[in-house]
Amino acid sequence: MTGPTAAGRITLMAAGELRDALAAHRRGDTAAAVYGLMSIDADSWHAIETRLAALGGTLAELLNPEATA
């Protein structure tokens, strides 16, 4: 099975927290980035990891693309 059901569901709140965390990371605001990531519920976090893995990546690679180049 493919699609959102197979990978789990990412809540709208979790998507916003991830977006805010990535923006904070780009600004160099580590505390805000960590806060945003820690605010994501466990089910959404699992779905995010599953989707990143399906794309061949991880959150660490998303946050630091130069390390994988």
N, C-alpha and C positions, 0 to 999 in steps of 0.2 A: 504494500500500500504506500502511496506517496501523497504529498500534500500536507496541509496543516495538521490533520488528524494523526497522521503517522508520526510526525515529529513532536506533537504536542502543540499547545496553544500558547502564544505570547500575548499577554494582556496588553491593552492599550497603555496602561500605566507603566508596565515594564518596558515597552517600546520607547516611551518618553524618557524614562530613567536612563536607558541605554544611550539614546540620542544625546541627552544632557551630559552623561558621563564622557562620551566621546568628544563632545565639544569642550568640556572642561579639560580633558587630557590635551587637546590641541592647544588650548590657552596656557598650558603648564600648571593648571590648578589641580594638583594631585589630590588634595583633600576632597574637593568637590567631585572629582572623578571616582574616588573610592566610595564616597557617600552614595553616589548614584548607583554604582554597581552593587553595593551592599543592600540597596533598597529593592532590588529585583527579587520577586518571589521565586521559590524553588522550582515550581513547575515551568514558569516562563524561562528561568535560567537554563533548565534542561533543554527546552525547545530551542533556545538561542544557540546553545552548544551543538545541538544536533544539526541545525541548519548550517552553522559555520563548518562543521565537519563535512557535510554534504558538498560544500563548496571547496573543500580541501584546505581549510584553514582553522585557526584557533583565535580566541580573543587576544591572546598575547601577540600574535602576528598582525592582527588588525590594529592594535595599539602601537606596535613598533615595526612597521613594514621594512625599515632599513635593515633590521636584524636578519630578515629572511632573504634579502636580495643577494 
